[in-house]
Amino acid sequence: MDNKPDNSSDSIESVGVPAPEGATNLIDTDYQIGQDNYQAAPLGVNIDIHGAVFTVSSLLILAFVILTLALPEQSTAIFESIKNWINTNMTWFMLLAGNIFVLVCVGLILSPLGKVRIGGEKATPDFSRLSWFSMLFAAGMGIGLMFYGVSEPLTHYGTALGGTSVGEGGARTDWAPLGAAAGDPAGATNLAMAATIFHWGLHPWAVYAIVALSLAIFSYNKGLPLTIRSIFYPLLGERIWGWPGHLIDILAVFATLFGLATSLGIGAQQAASGLSHLFGISGGDTTLVLLITGITAVAIVSIVLGVDKGVKRLSELNMLLAFLLLLFVVFVGPTLMIVTGFFKNILVYLGELPFLGNPFGREDANFSQGWTTFYWAWWISWSPFVGMFIARVSRGRSVREFLVSVLLIPSVVSIFWMTAFGSTAIKQFQEGFEGAASADLSLQLFMVLGEMPLTDITSFIGIVLVIVFFVTSSDSGSLVIDTITAGGKIDAPKPQRVFWGVIEGAIAIALLLGGGLAALQAIAVSAGLPFTLILLAGCYAIIKGLMSEPRAGT
């Protein structure tokens, strides 16, 4: 029996989410998915939208784009002031929340609740393991791995090796993690890799897992719409169908769009740097705008093709290209250092984890605020998008299988990726090549590849990877935002997804022109803080929801 929604037409009628298969504990509510939607076909274009959520979200976001482009300097100042306040006053809260998310995930893996099956006791997976893993990984952090795979380990190595410095008032002014490793290359390498893995390992994937599992259980097992408001049913009850729920979903749309815009802007900058490095094409604002416009157009084509033909195929292509590039770096780079470093880095990471995750009494303010807080807010702002997308493609998995796959497997792959690219960059620096360390962040990957054979080929593959990650992120994000603004329907008309794809590109362009990378980082931090509260509520909700589900099978 085929339980996937039929996306072959854009009929105004839609079925919401598939009914559970086998025993579940449905929530008894009179609410029907899509009952508050506005359905029409103006000029022959079908629309099926939640009036309040779609209207308020789209109008506010359009106003944001217009004001950012019209007043770039003022907008950048506002973004920066908000980010600075969060970094100064709320770092402890972000770090503490991140630790809670990891502990909840590990607890569910080990508990009997891990036997619950998403979609009911008899539900079967909609996608193969390979396709499923490819989609969740490509959506999760593909662009980030490409952008920071070289730059972050290399940056932390340099700051750790340089040691600590103290300014007026006794506060540290360096950017080294923890206590640094002044003059100790081996210690600086260990600390750099531990800090990098901390930002790309268990914590970000725990954020995604909490949102994804909460949405999956409350939609596929409890019969509620696939929207963020459904997570709050144990707390708000029937009030989630009113304005409290509308506001939650609107905040989810904002967090998703701004988190995506940050990643798309970073991806565009790296693609532009690669094109400039490889072909001598100017990397100015015009190139960035053309890149975002062109890639958004490709993403729209993928949107029209749908999940099976679009996101799935692009994700699998991305995994293949990423695997080939990774293998090249492993075998052509310092192979022994990478292979032995992988296992050593895991042990170093686990040893430093309590200190890197400590939310109180930190002396390394620049590192914990400028790096960790940004990352945590970025992951959290991405979580509605990645979480909902993972939920959509994870029906039929047990909770234990889901959490092990979403939490542990991508973390291991991320560690190996960072070890391969980071170790190669650090080794080149130790042997006297300073080109990568002194280059802009967006260019560092290509500088490292430039010191290896087949430079033109590998650099071109790197550019293609960034672009395809860009497309899959935009495609998946449009799918998720459309689901939220369609009242939880997962099969709303495709023109709505096209609309959100265009909006994502417009926001990325507005932020890049209005303030560059600093504006992108500032808006990600600003969007991530309020959504942290929703994730903490999700921790309570998912435990409460799972406790009422049958656990007969694994």
N, C-alpha and C positions, 0 to 999 in steps of 0.2 A: 504493500500500500504506500502510495506516495503522499507524504504528509507535508511536503513543502508547498508554500503558497504559489499560486499560478501567476507568474509575472509576464505571461505572454501577451496580455492586453492591458489597456489602461481603462478598463471599465470602472465606472463610478462606484459600482457595488464592490465591496471587499469583505473579506472574512475575518479581519483582525489577526489573531494568532491561532495556530493550530490547537485543537482540543487535546487534552492529555490522553495518553494511551496507557491503560492499566490504572491501578489504584493511585489516587492522589487525594489531597484534602483541599478541595476547592473552597475559596472564600465566598460566603453567601452574600452577594450584593445584587441590587437591582440594576446597577449600572451596566449598560451595554457599550462595548468598545465602539467608539465613533459616534455615539448618540448626540454629542454636542458639536459635531462637525458640520461645516457648510459644504454642500456638494452642488456643483454646477458644471456647465460646459460652455463657458463664454467663448465665442468664435471657434467652437469645435474643440477647444482644449479642456480636457477633463481636470477638475480640481476637487480635492477632498481634504479639507484642512480644518483643524481645530480653531475656531474663530478667534478666541482670546489669545491663545499662545502664539499662533502664526502672526496675527496682526500686530500685537505688541512687540514681539521679537523682531520682525522684519522692519518695522518702522524705526525702532530704536537703533538697530544696526545700520540701516541706511543713513540715519542722521549722524551716527558715529563716523561713518566713512566720509561723508560730506564735510563735517567739521574738521576731521583730521587732515584732509587734503587742503581745506581752505585756511586752516590755522596750524601749520605744522610745528612752529616753534612753541606756541602756547600748549599744544597737545603734548609734545614731548616733555615739557616742564611738568605738566600734571602727572603724566605716567611715571616720571622719575621720582617725584615727591611721594607718590603712593608706594612705589617699590621700596624707597628708602625707609619709609615708616614701617612697612611690613618687615623688612630685614632687621631693623633695629629693635622692634618691639614684639614680633611674633615668631621669631626663629624657634624658640623653645617649643611653642605650640605645634609648629609644623613637624619638628623632629619627633616629638612625643607621639603625634598622630601616626606618623609613618611606622613607628615601632609597634603601635597597637595593631595596625593592619597586618603586619607580618605575623604577630603572635596569634591573631584570630585565624588566619589561614592555616598555620601549622597545627593549631588546636583542632580545627575541623578535619584535617587530614588524618590525625591520630584518633579522632573520636568515632563512635558508631554512626554519627550523622553523615559520615563520608559514604555510607552505603546508599543514601538516597539517590535516585536517578532523575535527572532533569527531563521533564516531559512525561513522567509516569513510569511505573515499574516495567512496562513492556515497550517503552520507547526505544527506537533504534537510531543511531547517528545518521544525520543527513549527508555527511561528507566523510570521505576516507581520512585516516589519521594524517597522511601526508598533506592532503589539501587543507585540512583543518589547521594543522600546525603552520603551514605556509601562510594562510590568511591571518591568523592571529599574530604571527611574528612580524609580517610585513606591515600590518596596521599598527603594531605596538610601538616600534621605535626605529624603524629602518633608516629614516633620514638622520636621526640623531647619531646612530652608530657610524654612519658615513662621515658626518661632520666632526664628531668628537673622538673618533677611534684613534686618531693620531694626536690631536691637539691636547686632549685632557691629560693622558699619561705624561706627555712631554712637558706640559706646563707644570704639573705637580712635581715632576722630577726636578725641574729647574728651581722651583721655589723651595722645595724641601732641601735640596743640596745647598742652597744659599743661606739656610739657617733663618733664625728669627731676628727681628729688629724691633726696637721699642721707640716710640715717639714721645712727644711731650705728654705728660699726664700718666705715663707708664703703660699705655695701651700698645699692643702689638700693631705694627704697620705692615708686616709682611703678609703674603698670601699662602704661606705653607700650611698644610694640614697638620693638626695636632702639634707636636713639639718639634717638627722638622727633623732633618738629619744632616746637619751642617758638615760639609766636607767628607761625607761618607757615601760614595756612589752606590754601594750595595744597599745600604739602608734607605737611601733616597729612592732607589728603584722599588724596593718593597713597599714603602709608604705611598709612593705615587700609584702603584697598581692597586693597593688596598683601597685608597681613596676613590679611584676610578670605578672599581668594581662595586664599592658601596653605593655609588650613584646609579649603577646600571644593573644591579643584581636583584636581590630578593625584594627590596623595598618598592621599586616602581611596579614590579609585576604583582605584588600584593595589593597595591592600589587598584590595578586593573581587575584583579580577581574578585575583590570585594564587590565592586560595582557589577561586574558581569554575572557573578553567581546570584546576587540579590535580584537582579532583573530577570535572570533565567528562571529562578524558582517562583517568583511572584507572577510571572507571565505564563510560563509553560506548565507549572504545577498548580498554581492558585487561580488561574483564569483571569488575571488582571491585564490591563494594557501594557505593552512593552515601552513604558515611559518611566522616567525617574520618580515621578510622584508615587508610583505603585509601591516603591520601597518603604514609603512612609505609612502604609496602611496599618501596621501594628501600633503606630504612634497616633495617627490622626483619624483612623477609621474612615467613615463616609465623607469626612470633610476634604479628603484628597480630591474629590470631584469638583470642588469649588475653587475660590481664589487662592487658598493656601496651596493647593496642587498646581494651579496655573503658574504661580510665582516660582515654585520649585522647578517646573519644566522650563520656564523662561530663563531662569538662572542657568540651567543645564545647557540651553542653547547658547547662551553667552560664553560660558566656560568652554564649550566645545569649539565654537568658532574662533575664539581668541587663542586657545591652545593650538588649534590647527594652523591658524595664521602664523604663529611663531615658527612652527615646523616648516611650513611652506616657504616662509621668508628666508629661513636658514638654508633650506634646500636650494632656493633660487640663487642665493649668494654663492653657494659652493659650486653649483652648475656654471654660473657666470665666470667664477674664478678658473674653473677647469677649462672652459672654452677659451678664455683669455690666455691661459698657460699653454694650451695645446695648439690653438689656431691663431692666436694673436687678436682675437675679437675683443673689442672694448668691453669692460665690465661695469660700465656706468649705469645710471638709472634707466636709460632707454633700453639697455640690454635686459635689465632685471624685469622691467614691465613687459617686454616682448616675451621673455621666458615664461613668466607667470601666466600671461595671456595664452600663449601657445599650449602650455602644459595643461592649463585649465580646459582648453578646448578638447585635448585628448581625453582628459578625465570625463568630460561630458559624454563623449562617445562610449566610454566604458560604462558610464551610468546608464545610458540607453540600452546597452547590451544586457545589463542585469548582473546579479551576483555570480551565477554559474558561468556565464560566458565572459564577463568583464573582470570583476575583482579576483575570482578564482584563478583565471588564466594568467593575469598579470602578476599575482602573488607567487604563483609557481615559477614563472619566468624570473622574477626577482630572486627567489631562493636559489635557483640554478646559477644565475650570474654572481650572486654574493658568494656562493660556495666555491665557484671557480676562482674568484679573486682572492678569497681567503686561502685556498690551497696554494695559489701562486705565491702569496706572501710567506706562507709557512715553509715551502720547499726552497724558495729562492732567498728568503731572508735568513736570519740566524735560527735555523731549524731546531737545534738542540736547546738553545735558550728559550725558544717558544714552547717546546714540548715539556721540558722540565719546569719552566716557569709557570705553565698552566696549573699544575698541581701545587706548586709552591705558592702561587698567588692565591689559590683558594684557601690554603691554610693561613697565610698572612692576613687575608681578608677576614676570616673567621676570628683570628686572634685580635685584630684591631676593631672588629665590629662593635663591641660594647663602648669603646671610646669614641668612635666616629658617630655612633648613634646617640651618644649622651646629649640630652637636651639642656642640661644645666651646667653653669660654671665654666663655660668654654672660654679659653683664652685666644683661640684661633678664629677671631670674629670675622675676618675677611673671608676665610675659607668657608666657615659654617654658614655665614649669611650670604656671601656673594656666589658661592657654588651650590651648597646643599639646599638652602632655602629656595633658590631659583629652580633647581631640579625638582624638588618635592612639589612646588606649586605648578610646574610645567606638567609633571605626571598627573597631578590631580585635575588640572584643567583639561587634560586629554582623557581622563577616565570616563566621562559620559560617552564620549565617542568610541574609544577602544572597548570599554566595558559593554556597551550595548551591541557593538558589532560582534564581539566574542560571544555574547549571549545568543545572538541570532544564529550563529553557526555551530553552537555547542549542544543543541538538543540531542538527547539520547545518551549523553555521557553521565557516568556516576559522579557524585560530588568529589569523591576521592580522586578519580581519574582526571577530572576537570582541574582540580587544584594542583595536583602533581604536575600535570602538563603545562598549565598556565604559569605556575609559580617557579618550578624547578628547571624544567627543560629549557625555556628561553633564557633563564639566568645563566645556565651552564654555557649555552651558545654565546651569550653576551660576554661572559668571562673569557672564553676562548678567543673571540673576536678582538676584544680589547688587549688581551695578552699578545696576540699575533702582531697587530698593528702598533701597539704601544711599545712592545719589546724591540721591534724593528726600528722605530723612531729613536728610542733611547740608545740603542746600540750604535746607530749612525752618529748620534750626537757625541757619544763617548769616543768614537773614532775620529772626531774632528769636523764632522759635517754640521754646520750651524744654520744651513739654509732653511730647514723646516722650522726650527725654533724661532727664527727671526721673521718668518713670514706671517701674513694675516692668517687668522684661524681657518678661514674658508679655503686657503691655498695649501695648508700644511700637508694634507693627504697627498696632493699631487707632487709636492716637493720630495716627499719620501719615496713615492713611486718613481720619481725621476732619477733616483740613485740606484735603481734596479734595472735589470734587462727588460726589453720589450716595453719601454716607457710609454710610447704612443698608444699601444694596444691596451695596456692596463689602465692608463689614464682615461681613455675613451670608455672602457667598461665602467670605470668609476663614475663618469658623467652620466652614462645610461642608467646606472643603478640609482643615482640621486633622482633623476627624472622619473623613473618608473616608481620609486618609492613615493615621490611627489604625487604621481597619478593615483596610486592605490590609496594613499592617505586622503586625498581629496574625494575620491570616489566613495570610499567607506564612510567618510565624514558626512557627505551629502546624504547618503542612505540613512544614517543615524539621525541627523537633524530633521530630515523629512519625517521619520517615524515619530519623533517627539512632537513635531508641529502638526502631525496628522492624527493626534489623539491616541497614538499607540498602534496604529495600523501598520503592518509591515509590508503591505502590498499597495500603497497609495500610488496614484498616477505618477508616471516618470517625469512629466514637465516640472513637478514640484522639486524633484531632486536636481534637475538641471538648474532651477532658480538658485538653490542653495550652493551648488557648485560655483556658479558665477559670483555669488556673494563672498564665498571663501577667498576666491582670487582677488576680489576687490579689496577686502580687508587687508590681505597680505601686501598688496600694492600700496594702500594708504599708509600702513605702518612703516614700510620700507622708505617711502618718500618722506614720511613725516618724522623720521628719527632713526632709521636704520636698525641695526641689531639691538641697540640699547632700548629702543621703543618696543621691539618684539619681546625682549626679556621682561621689560616692565609690565606690559599688558598681560603676559602669562602669569606673573606673580600676582598681579591684581585680581585676575579671574580665579586663581587657584585657592586663595585663602577662604572666601565664603563657602566654596564647595567642599572644603575639608569637613565642615560641620555635617553636610549631607552624607559623606562617607562614614563618619563616626556613627550617625544614625543607622546607616546601612549595616554596620557590624552587629548592632543589636537586633535589627529586623531580620537578618538572614538566620541568625541562631534561633530566634523565635519561630520563624517560618519553617525551618528544617525540623524542629522538634515535633511538629505536628504531621510530618510526612511519613509514609510507610518506608521501611528500610529492609525489605526482604532480600533484595538482590544487590550485587556489587557491580 
